[in-house]
Amino acid sequence: MTAAYLDQFGPPEVLGLREVAAPPMGHAHDVLVRVHATSVNFGDTLVRNFAAVTPRAFHMPWLFWFIGKLTFGFTRPRVHILGSEFAGTVEAVGTEVTRFRSGDAVFGYCGPRMGAYAEYLCVRDDAIVARKPDRLTWEEAAGCPYGALMALGVLRKAGVQRGEHVLVVGASGGIGPWIVQLATRQFGATVTGVCGTARLPFVRAVGAAEVIDYTKEDVAARGEAYDVIIDVLGKSDVARWRPLLMPRGRLVYVSFKLRQIVWMLRTAFSHGPRVICALVNERQTDLESIATWLEIGTLQPHVDRTFLLEGVADAHRHAERGTNTGAVIISVAPFAAR
Ligand SMILES: NC(=O)c1ccc[n+]([C@@H]2O[C@H](COP(=O)([O-])OP(=O)(O)OC[C@H]3O[C@@H](n4cnc5c(N)ncnc54)[C@H](OP(=O)(O)O)[C@@H]3O)[C@@H](O)[C@H]2O)c1
């Protein structure tokens, strides 16, 4: 099969097409998927250049960085085919698989195992895979799982209630717009979104009642209080956000370091504002709920731009500019058809 292959860490140009063996179906619970579309998300660009990521630059605790190095490689890549989101057709199933049949349209998330920048991907039937919503194109479906799963996990850990006011700091990237959509449409909250100038209209369009440009205004200086503050990149300390929280408010970090974990422990049993470091454990049932919400239109997919597999380096370059409003998609099927 043809795959975008990572032979060395570095800039987008290190990604090149290569003919490799298709993943073998060695297990009775294996599901072989013919990939039609995949995406470029935060994890793909991070892993592509992982040798350059220092513990300080990494947005999570040192131990996570070290586990990342063991998984993805210290000086040379251990994972050669990137791509954690996919949409495609089930090509074959193992003897014990009952959830899927050959020909089913599916979409899913394979996390750090990756492998979706290729014509075929093999996953287990208990992996994060669900039937693709009929309403969505392959490209639209491939851009949903990562952001929507993370957002749902974060909102659940935050315990967001109907009528609450949520501040989302980092509302325009891979996870933020899904937090805005789910918080407003599924959890019944009102959202204020924080992002840079270029993507303010996008964040408003996905459902934020109000948007704040962090390059022009200090959110903390507004003097408004929120039930929940979600800090996606964890760039600000607890001391900055705490005065903005309601008495029973929650400050939720999607990216965090040891100092924020210490705050979480300090506030765990407090009757006042709490700090939560939200480590999301993706669930198959969550992707099924997300598929339903996408099908009935509660959630909307957003594709910024689609590239072909041979344009994978351009796709990474585009994503790294950080100006995309929605998912950056890689279409695999047209290549397979040629
Ligand atoms: N906890 C978990 O289980 C988990 C799981 C997956 C990922 N993560 C973490 O999530 C992060 C990636 O999230 P993502 O994919 O949404 O990232 P992303 O696509 O890079 O988006 C980053 C967002 O932060 C905003 N931003 C940048 N600088 C800012 C500043 N100084 N103040 C306020 N906002 C700022 C950006 O706004 P503009 O671009 O508009 O300027 C954008 O909205 C990573 O740190 C990763 O480690 C955590």
The ligand as a Gaussian input file, in Angstrom:
#p B3LYP/6-31G(d) Opt

LIG

0 1
 N       -5.610000      16.524000      28.479000
 C       -5.683000      15.689000      27.473000
 O       -6.136000      14.539000      27.613000
 C       -5.194000      16.142000      26.135000
 C       -5.446000      15.375000      24.994000
 C       -5.004000      15.851000      23.757000
 C       -4.318000      17.065000      23.677000
 N       -4.071000      17.755000      24.833000
 C       -3.343000      19.019000      24.787000
 O       -4.127000      19.954000      24.048000
 C       -3.244000      20.888000      23.429000
 C       -3.614000      21.008000      21.960000
 O       -4.917000      21.536000      21.830000
 P       -5.421000      21.989000      20.367000
 O       -5.290000      20.829000      19.450000
 O       -6.727000      22.647000      20.519000
 O       -4.271000      23.076000      20.034000
 P       -4.192000      24.144000      18.878000
 O       -4.952000      23.652000      17.676000
 O       -2.755000      24.483000      18.738000
 O       -5.000000      25.411000      19.430000
 C       -4.417000      26.265000      20.373000
 C       -5.420000      27.341000      20.790000
 O       -4.816000      28.187000      21.787000
 C       -4.954000      29.552000      21.384000
 N       -3.832000      30.318000      21.928000
 C       -2.546000      30.368000      21.503000
 N       -1.834000      31.197000      22.283000
 C       -2.696000      31.712000      23.217000
 C       -2.568000      32.649000      24.283000
 N       -1.401000      33.222000      24.575000
 N       -3.669000      32.915000      25.032000
 C       -4.854000      32.343000      24.758000
 N       -5.046000      31.462000      23.755000
 C       -3.972000      31.142000      22.994000
 C       -4.992000      29.507000      19.857000
 O       -5.608000      30.701000      19.370000
 P       -5.188000      31.393000      17.938000
 O       -4.504000      30.345000      17.125000
 O       -6.502000      31.845000      17.368000
 O       -4.256000      32.498000      18.243000
 C       -5.845000      28.271000      19.657000
 O       -7.221000      28.587000      19.864000
 C       -1.830000      20.354000      23.587000
 O       -1.143000      21.124000      24.543000
 C       -2.019000      18.938000      24.049000
 O       -0.973000      18.520000      24.888000
 C       -4.499000      17.334000      26.042000

